[in-house]
Structures are given as structure tokens and as C-alpha cells.
Amino acid sequence: MRKHQHTEAPARPARAATMYLRQRVGGHDSGEIANGFGLASYTSASASIRRFEAKIAQDGDLEQTVKLLILDLTLLPSERILCR
């Protein structure tokens, strides 16, 4: 009989990015994020956010993209026009 091996779920970068931004920009805690994404516990959201933070640290292009997203999400609508 074969033993079942644990396989990691397929990467979902947009989902992880959204969780990260909800925490970073929205100020939501891991429990709120987990509930919003239908996760069983806050630890699942925390782990996803930590993995995404590690990817940001390793990928300069991703880091720049995330910085631009944060800037865009935190500017007032009138300020966004000036930045484009």
C-alpha cells in the first residue's frame, strides 16, 4: 500500500498578494483575513502572508510592483491623477 505524501497546494500569487495588502494597507488581522478567504484558521492566512513576504524579499520586480500597489491604494483619488 502506498503512503500518501503531503503535496503543497498550487501557488496562488494574486490571493497571497491580496491577503498581504489587506493586512498591510487595510489593517486587518490574520483572523479577519482568514474569515474573508474562507480559511479554517488565522494560521493559514499568517503562513500565506509570510510566504508572500519572503517572495517580495527575493524578487525586486515583485517588490516594486507591491510598493506601487500600496502607493496607489493609499493615495487619495485627487493625488492619483497627479502621479500618472
WOVEN-V54199 format. One record per backbone hydrogen bond with DSSP energy under -0.5 kcal/mol. CO is the residue of the C=O (numbers start at 1). NH is the residue of the N-H. E is the energy in kcal/mol with one decimal. If there is no record, write none. Layout:
co=(CO & CO)
nh=(NH & NH)
e=(E & E)
This chain:
co=(12 & 13 & 14 & 15 & 16 & 17 & 18 & 19 & 20 & 21 & 21 & 22 & 23 & 29 & 30 & 31 & 32 & 33 & 34 & 35 & 41 & 41 & 42 & 43 & 44 & 45 & 46 & 47 & 48 & 49 & 50 & 51 & 52 & 53 & 54 & 55 & 58 & 59 & 60 & 61 & 62 & 63 & 64 & 65 & 66 & 67 & 68 & 69 & 70 & 71 & 76 & 76 & 77 & 78 & 79 & 80 & 81)
nh=(16 & 17 & 18 & 19 & 20 & 21 & 22 & 23 & 24 & 25 & 26 & 28 & 27 & 33 & 34 & 35 & 36 & 37 & 39 & 38 & 44 & 45 & 46 & 47 & 48 & 49 & 50 & 51 & 52 & 53 & 54 & 55 & 56 & 57 & 58 & 59 & 60 & 63 & 64 & 65 & 66 & 67 & 68 & 69 & 70 & 71 & 72 & 73 & 74 & 75 & 79 & 80 & 81 & 82 & 83 & 84 & 84)
e=(-2.3 & -2.6 & -2.2 & -2.2 & -2.5 & -2.7 & -2.5 & -1.9 & -3.2 & -2.7 & -1.6 & -2.1 & -0.7 & -2.2 & -2.7 & -2.3 & -2.3 & -1.6 & -3.0 & -1.0 & -0.8 & -1.0 & -2.6 & -2.4 & -2.0 & -2.4 & -2.5 & -2.3 & -2.1 & -2.5 & -2.0 & -1.9 & -2.3 & -2.1 & -1.2 & -1.6 & -0.6 & -2.4 & -2.3 & -2.3 & -2.7 & -2.4 & -2.3 & -2.3 & -2.7 & -2.4 & -2.7 & -2.5 & -1.4 & -1.2 & -0.8 & -1.8 & -1.1 & -0.8 & -1.1 & -0.6 & -0.8)
